[in-house]
Amino acid sequence: MIKMKECYNYDLLKDTELTTLPDPQQTIQIGNYIVERNRLYGIQEDKETKKINKNLIGDLVWIDKVKRNLEKGIILFELLYYSRNQYHRVAVTRDIFNEKNIMMLTGIGADIRLENYKAVVRFLQQQEREIRKTYYQHTSLGWDQKTDSLVYYHSESLKGASDSDTPSSSYNGSLAIQPQGNLEEWKKAITEHVLGHIPLEFALVYGFTATINALLAKWRPMEVLITHIYGESSTGKTTACRLAVSSFGKPGSDGLLKAWNSTFNALMKIIGSNYGVPLVLDESSTKTNSDFTSIIYQLAEGRDKNRLNSDIELREQEKWSGAFLSTGEHRLTEKSNNNSGLIVRVPEFGSKPWTKSASHAQAIKNALEVNYGHAGPIFVQYIIDTFDKEKWLNMLDAWRDEVLIAMEHKDSFSERIAEKYAVIMMTAEVMNECFDFQIDIEGLLHFIIENDRETMVGRTLESKAFDLIEQQIIKHQSKFNQGKDEFIGNVCYGSITKKSDYLEVAILKNVMDEWLKEAQFSSTQVVLKGLKKEGILDHEQGKNTRQRKIPVSQQEEQGAMQALRFAKQTVYVLKVSKNLLEDVKPSIDVLSKPSLKKRLTKERFSSLGMNTLDLDDEDDFL
């Protein structure tokens, strides 16, 4: 029995829809069958009398169209069947010719019974032989990956004159990308609400970037572009994303605006076989308790992991290319392992004024909800008609050099990130050639470079790690011996020594290793190598550590704390700002025991860098 999932897209046929159904007032013959007044008859000649006998088979079941899926070659029939005085439509695979499989149609109202199903199958087989036209469908989106030809799959396939032999096809997938409204209204919204506001111009260009990035990836290794925009609610993030995808489809949940809060497998199905149509993953904050590390790597690589099916065979691997846009209230890299590979794969734009006001955002939303999906195909057709591989690759290289020149401040990641920004800038240039509105190229470049400058400070792994370490030193400063001959406390993390122009902080190796581990830095050695390179880590030759005399914990006697003895320990020695601990009170968690309070004098309490308190007041420590 055919599975119900092999029956697709049922709907009630509208009276105004064009079909190949015969006129109910006419009688037509197909082989040994007659169609008359919405009913199917079998005809047979009487051998003795030569008279033609007409026998009722049932209400009509009719093949309206024969369709073939381009990716897998599967044949689909668009069946029409008459039930309860009206026609219905359903798509089925060719497996319907298995005589028992056709009984599936009984459940949705077709006149299929044990006594007539064989005759219905034979009629449909006869009808198929007489249908000459095949309609082609595609479920993949973007550039054709089988050849170097410039064929692009959207709601309809797009191609140039040189690919005239490639069959035209229509989209048969789950995303609402069919154009709605009209191009002129969309362009009016762009002119009135987008142009002149650089953050929105960036969002507009970014959507078109998916097409060019995926195209160039056919001839040059190109990472999938992933950009994350973050900030508080009501800053226009989602409006910017709606704008980015509106050129290619519906800027809504059933179109190109998807939620991060999906299962991993569902996410792979959404983005798989997409080679140049932009897609948004909205609100990363809704994906609770999630580590984005693996997802980011896979999105950027453009392929899913190898997986086994139920027969322990390799499942077909999902692939994609182009550009994705992500949103959230916080940086995406905050919910990922701390390593440099992630940072360079996801440029992040934080707290930008994407829209000017709530009314500005609403005006854009209102326009894009009813006018979308037109500009993208026009842009693609322009690319197809004007594309010159060498010229375009040279244009990309020129923009990469231009971006690098514009970067006044560079780090070890700048060249790689410049390649990503170059695709965006190149896209803006092509858009200005294609459309009758103009993107502010200079303003766009300044916007990108300024954001890169802002994010560079925390981009390198060692800078992120050093920032974390400084925070931990401040938080736990009372657990460091600060140049004293005697240390009172539960535990000591190391020592802090004032130098002429910096503080030397010696941190027990196991303590700092644990800090980095808890913060999900994937490689301590890479962090230490970076700190060495920056001159922050002081170390013995050939090592990452030094030996320092540090107070060692020992047992309390009769509930009272004892001064810790000093012993040589393996430590990381860091050079930090001499102002790091100024105007910062240390944590008082280690001072909370009554036994310690009784032993501390005001002088010792002051020597720890804390304000003098009334030591008899229990509440000062609670």
N, C-alpha and C positions, 0 to 999 in steps of 0.2 A: 504494500500500500504506500502510495506517495505521501510524504510527510507534509503537514499543513504549512510548514515554512516555505515549501516550494510553490505556494500559491501567493502571488504578490499583488499589492496595490488594488484591492477591491474598491470599486466605487459604483454609484448609481449613474447610469448614462443619462446625460441631459438631452432633451429633445433637440436642442439646437446644434449638438455636436455632429461633425461630419464623420461618417463611417462608410464602410463598403457594404453595408446591409442592403439587400434588395428591397425594392418598393413593395410594401405589403399587398398592393393591388396587382402586382405582377407575379407570374409563375416562371421560375427559372429552373433549369435542369443542370445538374453536375453529376456526370457519370450515371449511376443507377439511382440517383436521388433527386427529389424535387423539393424546392423551397416555395412555400405558398402560404400567405397570410400568417407569418410568424411561426409556421410549423414546418417540420421536416417529415417527408414521406419517402418511403422506399418504393421503387417501381420494379416490376418483374413481368416478363412476357409469359403468357400462358402457352405452353408448347403445343397444345391441341388447337386452341381457338385463335392463337396469335394475338390475343387481346392483352393490352397493357393494364395490369392491376396496380393500383396505388394503395399502399398500406401505411397508416400513420405510425411514425416512430415516436414522436413526442414534440414538445415545444423546441424551437430552434436553438441550437448551439452552433456558433459561427466563428471562424477565424477572421478577425478583422485585419490584423497585421502580423507579419512574421518579422521578428527582431533578432539581431545577433549581437551579443556582447563582445566588444572588440578585445578586451583584456583576456578573457577565458574562452571565447568562441562559443559560449553557450547559446542555444537557440531558445528564444522565448516566443510564445504565442500570446497575442492579446485577444482573448476570447470574449465574445458577446453572447449572452444567453437570455432567453425570454422567460420571465417568471412573474406571475401575478400582474399581468397586463403591462409590464414595462421591461425595458432592457437593462441589464447589468453588465459590468465589465470586470474582468480579472485577468491578470497575467500569470501564465503557467509555463513550466519548462516543457520540453518536447517529451519528457517522460510520461506525459499525459496519454501517449499512445500505448503505453502498457495498459492493457484492457482493464485491469482491476484498479489502476490508479485513477481512472476517470471517475470512479465512484466518489472520489473526494468532493467533486462538484455538487453532489447531492446535498451536502451539509450547508451550502450557501445558496440553495434554491434552484439549481439547475434540474431539469427534468431528466434525470439519469436514474434508471432502474435496472434490476437484474435482467429483465427481459429485453432491454433495448440498448444496454451500454455497448455491446459489440458493434451494433449497427452505427451508433454515434461515432465510435472510433474510426470505423471504415470510412464514414462520410468525411470526417476531419482529415484523414490521410489523403482522400481524393481531392479535397479542397486545397490542401497544402501544395499538391503537385501542380495545381493550376494557378497558384499565386506567383507572379513573376517578381514582384518588388520585395527587397529585403531592407528593412530599416535598421540602421546600426546605432548602437548605444554605447556609452562609455560610463564607467564609474570612477575612473581615475580623473584627476584634475591637473591642469598645467601642461607643461611641455611633454611631448612624446619622448619616451625614454628608449624606445627600441632602435631608433635610427637618429642620424644627425639632422633629419629634416625638421623644418620649422612648422610643426603642427602643434596647436595649443588647444586643449580641451577645457571648455567652460560650459555654459548652458548649451551652446552649440560649438562644434569644432571650428577652429579658425586655421586657415592655411593660405599659402601663396599660390601663384600661378604654376610654379614648378611642381607643386604637389597635387595637381588636379586629379591624379589617379587615386589619391587617398580617399576612401569613402567618407562622406559627411556623416556626422553622428550627433546624437543628442544626449544630454546628461541624464542618467538614471540612478541618482544617488539620494542621500538623505538631506543634503544641505540646500537651503533655499537660496539659490544663486541666480534664478531666472530674473532678468531685468524687470523692474516695476517703475511706474511713473514715467518720467521722461528726462532726457539728458539736460535739456535747457533749464529745467527747474533745479536740478542738481548743481549745474554750473552757477546758477543765480545764487544759491546758498553759499557756494565756495567764494564767489566774488564779494558777497555782502558780509559774510561772517568769518571767513578763514584768512583770506589774503590780507597781509599787513600785520597779522598776529603770528609771529615766528613759531611759537610752540605748536600751534595748529598746522602751520605749513609743514613743519617737521612730520607730524602725524600723517598728513595727507600724502607726502612723498614716501613715507615709510611703507605704506600699503602697496604702492607701485613697485617698490624695491624688491618685493618677493618675486616678481616676474623676471627682472633683470638678473638677480642673484641666481635664480634657478637656471636661467638660460646660459649664463657664463659657466655654470658648474658642469655643463656638458663638455667643455673643452679645457677647463682649469679646475684644480681642486679648490673648492669654495665651501667653507663651513656654512651651515644653515645660520642665518641671522636670528638671534634671539635678543630682544631688547625689553627690559623691564622698566616700567614707570611706576613710581610709588609716591605715596604721600597720604595725608589725611583725607577723609571723605569730603565731598563737595569741592574738590579742587579741579574737577573736570577730566579726571583720568578716563573714565568710561566714555565720555563724550569724544575725547581724542581717539579712542579705540574705534568707536562707531564710525568716525570719519575715515580712519585708516582703511577699513574694510568695505566701506560703502561703494567704492568704485567697482567692486567685484561681486557683491552680493548683499543679502539682507543683513543689516547690522543688528541682529537679534539672536536670541538663543537657538532658534531653529535655522539660523543662517551661519554667519562666520564669527559670531561672538559666543564663544564657549566658556564654561566655568572650569576653573582649576579643580573644583571639588568633584572629580570623576575618578573611577578606578583606573589603575594604570593600563589595564587591557582596553578599557573604553577609550582612553586617551590615545592609545596607539591606533585604534580603529578610526578615530576622528582625523588624525593627521596623516595616516598612511596613504600612500599613492597620491600625494599632493606635491606637485612639482612646479609651484609658482603662483598659487592663489593664497593671499594673505589670510592669516587666521589669528584670532585673539584668544588668549587664555586669561579670563577675567577673575580678579579677586583671589590671589594666592592665599590670603589670610583665612579663607574658608576651608582650605585643605589642612585640617588640624593634625597636629602631631606628625607632621610629614617632614622628611629630609629630602630636599630637592636635588641632592648631589647627583644621583644616578639619572634622574629625569633630565637635568640640564645637559649632562654629557651625551645622552642618547639623542636629545633634540638637536644638539649641535652637530653630532656625527651624521645624522640623517638616516639612521637605520635602527631597527629594533634588535634586541638580543636574539641569538639563535635559540629556538625553542623546539621541543619535541611535541608531536601530536599524540593522540591516544594509541596509535600503532607504533609508538617509539621511533617515529621517523621525523626528520627535520621538517618543521613547519615552514611554509613559505614566509620569508622575512619581509616585514613591512619596511618600506623606504619612503623618503621624502626629501624635498629641498625647497629653498625659498626663504621666507622670513616669517617669524612669529612675533607677536607683541603680547607682553604679559603685564598685568597690573596687580597691585596690592598696596596695603597700607604701610608695609615695611619692605626693606630690601630683600630680594629673593636670596641673595647670598648669605643673609643672616640665618636662614634656615637650611644651610648647607655646610658641608665640611669646609674648613678653612684651608684651601689650597689655591695656588695661583692659576691653575688650569680653569677653575670655575670663574674666577674674576675676569679673565680675559675673554671668556666665552659669552658673558652676559653684560654688555654695557647697561648701566642703570641711570635713569634720569629721575632725580628725586625732587619733590616739592616744587614743581614748576607751575606757573599760572596757566594751565592749559586753556582755561576759559576766563573771560573777563568778569562774568557775573552769572548768577543763576538764570537770569533771563536770556543771556547770551547762549548758555548751554542748552536751554529749552528750545530756542529758535533753531539751533543746529539739529537737535534731536527730531523736532517736528518735520523739518525738511527731509532728513535722511530716512525717516521711517517709511516714507511713501515714494521716494525717488532714489533708486540705487541699481547697481549692476550694469550701468551703461558705459561709463568711462573706461573701465578695465578692458573690455574687449576692444574698444577703439584704440587704446594704447598698445595692446598686443598686436593688432593688425598693422599699426604703424611700424612696430618693431619688425614684423615679418617682412614688410615691404621695403624697409630701408637697411636691414641688418647686413653688416660686413664684419665677419669674424675678426680679422686682423685689426681693423679700425677700432672696433669696440673694445678689444683687449688692450690696445694701446691707450684708449681713452681711460680705461680703468687704471692703468699704470700711472698715467699722467695725474689723475685725481689722487691716487695714493701719495705721490710725491708732493702734490699741492697741500694735502692734509698734513703731511709730516713737516713741511715748511711752516705751516700755520701753528703747529704745536711748539710754542716757545719753551715749554717745559716737557721733557721727555723722560721716560723710564724704560726698563727692559721690555715692557709690553707695548710700547708706543707703536712700533712698526707693525705689529700684528693687528692691533686695534685700528690702525690707519687704513688697513685693507677693508675693514668692515665699513668704516665711515666713507671710504671712497665709493663704494657701491651706492650708498645713499646720495652722495653728491652727483654721481654720474646719472642716477635716476632723475634727479631734479633737472639736469641739463636736457635729457631726452624729453622729459615732460614739457619743457618750454618750447621744444621744437614741435611737439605733437599737438598741444592744445593752444587755444587762443587766449589763455590767461597765463600769467607769468609768476613763477616762484622766485622769491628773493634769494638768489644764490649766495650772495655775500652774507646776508643775515642768517641764512641757514648754516653756513660754515661757522660763523661766529658762535651760534647757539651750540653747535656740537663741540667745538673746541673749548668753549667756556665750561661746558659740563664735564668734559674730559679733565680739564685742569682741576675742577672741584673734587672729582672722584679719585684723582691720582694719588692724593695724600695717603689714602688707606688701601691702595690697590695692591701693592706688593705684599707678599706673604709676611716678610719680616716686619714691615710697618704695622700690619694688623696684629701680629704677635706681640710686638713691642708695646703697642697701645694696651693690649690686654695685660701684659706683665706690669706696666706702670699702674694700671687700675688695681691690680692685686696688691702691689706694694703699698699703695695708699690705703686700701681697705684693711690690710693686715700690718700696718706699720708698727703697732704695739708689740708685734711678735718678732721684731727685728731688734737686735742689740745695737744701739746707736752710740758706739764709742765708749761704753761703760765697762768698768772692770768687773761689775757684778750684774747679772740679769735675773730679774724676778718674773716668773710667769709659768704657765703650764707647759708651753712648748715654744721653741725658738726656730724661726724659719731661716735665719741668717743674720747678716750684719749690714749696717749702713754707716759709711765713713765719709765725712766731708772732705773733699779735696778743694783745690784752689778755685776751679771753675766747673766742677761737677760733683755729683754724689756717686760714690762707688758702692754698689749694692751687691753683696754676695748672697746668693740664694741657694739653699740646699738643692742638690741635683734632683732628688726624688720629688721635692716640693714643686719645682718649676715644671718638671716633666708631667706631673699630675695636672697642673694648671692648663698646659697645652693640650693634654689628652681630653680633659673635660670640655674644653672649648672646641674640640673636634678638629684640631690641626692634624692632618693626616700623616705628616712626616716631621718629627722633631729635628731630624738632621738637616732637612732643607731650611727650616727656620734658623737654626744655629749658623748654617753656612751664610745665610743672608745677613744675620747680625754681625758676623765676622767681617763680611764685605763692607758693611756700613761703619765699621770701627766701634760698634757698640759693645761687642763681647770681648773681654780681656781674657786671655787663655794662655796656658802653657804651650810650647811649641809641639805641634803634632796632636794636640788635644783640644777639646772644647771646654775644659774645666781647669780649675786651680784648687789648691789646698788652702783652707783658711781655718783659723781657730774660731769655732762657733760654740756657744753654750749648748750642752747636751742635756736632754731631759733626764730626770731621775725621780725616784718615788717620793711622794709626800710622806712626811712623818707626822702621825697623830693629827691629820687633817690640816696641817699648816704647810704652806709652800716653802721650799728651800731655794736658795740661790743655786743656779745651775752651774755645773763645772764646765770648763772650756776644754775642747779637744779638737784636733784637726779633722776637718770634714771635707768631702768633695763638693765643690760649689760651682755655680755659674757666676762669673763676675761681670756685672753690667755697669756701663757708664750712663747715668741718667742726669736729667737737668737738676742743677743745684736748687732750683725753686720748686721741685716736685712736691715737697711736703709742706710748703709754706701755707699758712692759713687753713690747714686741713687738720681736723681733730682725728686722732686715731680711734679705732674701734675700742670700746671698753669692755668687750665680752670677756677678756682674760682677767679683768679686775673685779669681776662680780662676786667672787667668793668672799664670805665674811672673814675667813682666816687671813686672807691677803689684806683686806681693808684695815684690820687691826694692826697689821705690821707696818703699813705704809705711813710715813710721815708726810706732812704737806710739802716738805722740801723734795722728797723723792718723787712725790706725785707730780710736782712741777717739772722735775728733771725729765719726766717722760714726755714732756711737750704738751701736757694737758692743763686746763684751767684748774686753779686751786678750788676744791670743793669742801664742803663740810663733811668730813669723813664719818661723822656720827649719824648723818642723815641717810638712812637706808634707801630712801626713794631715789637718791641721786644715781644709784647703780641699777635700778630696775627698769 
